[in-house]
Amino acid sequence: MKKRYIIAAALSFVVIAGTAAAVAGCVRSENGEFISPYVFQNSFYTRNEDSAASFPGEESSGAESSEEEDSQQSLESIPEESAPESSKPQESSGTVSQASVPVKKTPDPSVIKGLDKKYFVSKLSKKQLDDFAAVYDAAMNFEKEAEFPKGITDDELTTIMFLLNYDCPELIHVGGEYYPVHLNSKVVSVGLSYCMDEEKYKSAKKELDNYFSKLRSELSGKSDIDAEKAVYDRIFSTCIYDEYDAYSGSVYGGLISGRARCEGLCKSFMWCMRELGIDCLCVSGPQSWNSSALYSDHSWNIVKINGSFYHLDLTLDDVNTDNGFRNIANYGFFNVDDEMIYRSRSVNEVFTNLGIPVCSTDECNYHKMNYQLIKMGEGVQSQLFRMLDEHYSENGIEAFSVRCETETMFSELGSEIYIWLSSYLEEKSGDNFKINTYASELSYSMVIEAIKRQEG
């Protein structure tokens, strides 16, 4: 959703077509091809053959997701005399009474649904909140534009449109482009775009209402951590990555049509958490894992579990998206702390200026809670073998994820994994197995599976 600039030659003011700045999509290379964060390798193990011992992470490129960089074009002040007639003060005449000119009342924050659950919107000042309410009310009523009688700055508009997109997932019908109108260096109104008409919106809203009703019923009574994982797994099992679907940036795409990019995934997860009474927010910012990506921004969640905040990244945990295999959740970024998440990205200033939660613990991290974290102080191989014992059956090793505490340990795991798996399977069984590994250098994690091969 790139900014486009439209100059209306017939008018004496400038309309700028933009986006809800830096709305995150997913990383694509310069030629537009999808770039997976996972390196997939497989090997065939038989009792009398050596297995490959290549490091599955060495050729890894970046992970999916991105967003277009937001650039603001500077505008020269427009003399008041050049303003369009609709923006000039109306002079009364002898034939038109003052009462015949309709005056729209500026909406107040009461029009904003679930304001107390909107982490960033609730942090706005009274003036900012009033301006936000004007755009929110216009969007909810499918109006073509929202007005700012006193004018606002470009930066203030950027903040409003960011939060309209990221903190208000219920606006499933609002498109990514917006059109500021400037007068005397101030934004006096903003044109809005929509990806649904009113009939489609009513139908979609009913579908989402039913979805959340069933979700609340099915997960009633579960602990926050169990409900969180249930939602995480559900989204993985029902949604595939798609950057170009009409609704891929919205909750409708993530939960109903089943096609979404990182922005739609994180908003879907956030709304589900909020429906279950769990605090959750979306953030976005520049990623650092692929410098050649066409777009640089990425979106993910911060969620509050058992009194502490954690980062969670659904998109980068999806092992399979474009390669035709089934989706496998890696859980590499399931409830991680600031130290881990900021190795690979930063947060946009719109969010940091308002203040974001500190994520200082990993006590509710998936790998830590499920004893699938390879820790310092003991050999990587011995820890891995204990985990393999927990997942081995006569049919092989069902796909499961492990994570290493350090990059050094992850490098050792990657370089030795096929030798170790061959040794393990040799001792357990003489059968043939197809060995698959999916390595993510970003989270020091790897999904491992060994599928028993049928003879003949």
Secondary structure, DSSP 8 states (H G I E B T S, - for coil): ---EEE--TTSSS-EEEEESTT-EE--B-TTS-B--S-EEEEEEE-TTS------TTTT----S-EE------------GGGS-GGGS-----SSS-GGGS-------GGGSTTGGG-TTGGGS-HHHHHHHHHHHHHHHTT-SEEEEEEEE-HHHHHHHHHHHHHS-TT-TTEEEEEEEEEETTEEEEEEEEESS-HHHHHHHHHHHHHHHHHHHHHHTT--HHHHHHHHHHHHHHH-EE-SSSTTTTSHIIIIII-EE-HHHHHHHHHHHHHHTT--EEEEEEEB-S-TT-S--EEEEEEEEETTEEEEE-TTTTBS-SSSSS---B--TTEEE-HHHHTTTB---HHHHHH--------TT-HHHHTT-EE-TTS-HHHHHHHHHHHHEETTEEEEEEEEESSHHHHHHHHHHHHHHHHHHHHHH-SS-EEEEEEEETTTTEEEEEEEE----
